[in-house]
Amino acid sequence: KYGNIKTVVNGHTFSSKKEADRYRTLSLLEKGKAISNLRLQVKYVLIPKQVGERECSYYADFVYDKDGETIVEDVKASKYFQTDVYKIKRKLMLYIHGIKIKEVY
């Protein structure tokens, strides 16, 4: 969406070249043991399913462990271009799960 070009790396399809490049970097860091347990598109439920409503979820681009801490990353084209929906989900992640999303530009 928003004019990004889907890119495939190692059998994984990414929403943009920037996200694919970040995956390459994180993969190298994992091979070098700087990070561990790299996961893609990890789902976090923000508001459970309710009668007549679907659940509201956030999908993290990348989740990994570094120095005993779990890092949740979202790749963004720019810090100035964030949808209102993303901003609300970012706040809900912090409020509900206690997770501050690391935004990568």
C-alpha positions in Angstrom: 0.0 0.0 0.0 1.0 3.7 -0.4 3.1 2.9 -3.5 5.4 0.4 -1.9 6.8 -2.4 -4.0 6.4 -5.9 -2.5 9.8 -7.7 -2.2 10.6 -11.3 -1.6 13.7 -12.4 0.4 14.4 -16.0 1.4 10.8 -16.9 0.6 9.3 -14.2 2.8 7.2 -11.5 1.1 7.6 -8.0 2.5 5.4 -4.9 2.0 8.3 -2.7 0.9 11.9 -2.7 -0.2 12.8 -0.9 3.1 11.2 -3.7 5.1 13.0 -6.3 3.1 16.3 -4.5 3.6 15.7 -4.4 7.4 15.0 -8.2 7.3 18.4 -8.7 5.6 20.1 -6.6 8.3 18.3 -8.4 11.2 19.1 -11.8 9.6 22.8 -10.9 9.6 22.6 -9.7 13.2 21.0 -13.0 14.1 23.7 -15.1 12.3 26.3 -13.0 14.2 24.6 -13.7 17.5 23.9 -10.0 18.2 20.2 -10.8 18.3 18.2 -14.1 18.6 14.8 -15.5 18.0 13.9 -13.3 15.0 10.2 -13.5 14.1 8.2 -11.9 11.4 4.6 -10.6 11.4 3.9 -11.4 15.1 0.3 -10.8 16.1 -0.7 -8.9 19.2 -4.3 -8.8 20.2 -5.3 -5.2 21.3 -9.0 -5.6 21.7 -10.5 -9.1 21.8 -13.5 -10.1 19.6 -16.8 -8.9 21.0 -20.4 -9.6 20.0 -20.9 -8.1 16.5 -17.2 -6.9 16.3 -14.0 -8.4 15.1 -10.9 -8.3 17.3 -8.4 -5.5 16.8 -4.8 -6.7 16.4 -1.4 -5.2 15.6 1.1 -7.2 13.5 4.7 -6.3 14.3 7.0 -6.4 11.3 9.8 -7.9 13.4 10.2 -9.2 16.9 13.5 -10.4 18.3 15.5 -10.8 21.5 18.5 -8.6 22.3 20.4 -8.5 25.6 17.6 -10.3 27.5 14.9 -7.9 26.1 12.2 -8.5 23.5 12.2 -5.8 20.8 9.2 -5.1 18.6 9.9 -3.2 15.4 7.8 -1.5 12.8 9.4 -0.3 9.6 8.1 3.1 8.5 8.8 5.1 5.3 9.1 8.3 7.4 8.4 9.5 10.9 6.1 12.1 9.3 3.9 9.6 7.5 2.0 7.5 10.1 -1.6 6.7 9.8 -4.0 7.5 12.6 -4.8 3.8 12.9 -1.1 3.0 13.4 -0.8 5.8 16.0 -3.7 4.4 18.0 -2.4 0.8 17.8 1.1 2.0 18.9 -0.5 3.6 22.0 -2.6 0.5 22.7 0.5 -1.7 22.5 2.1 0.3 25.2 -1.0 0.5 27.3 -2.2 -3.1 27.0 1.1 -5.0 26.6 3.6 -2.6 28.0 5.5 -2.7 24.7 7.0 0.4 23.2 7.4 -0.2 19.5 10.8 0.6 18.0 10.1 2.5 14.7 12.8 2.1 12.0 13.0 4.7 9.3 
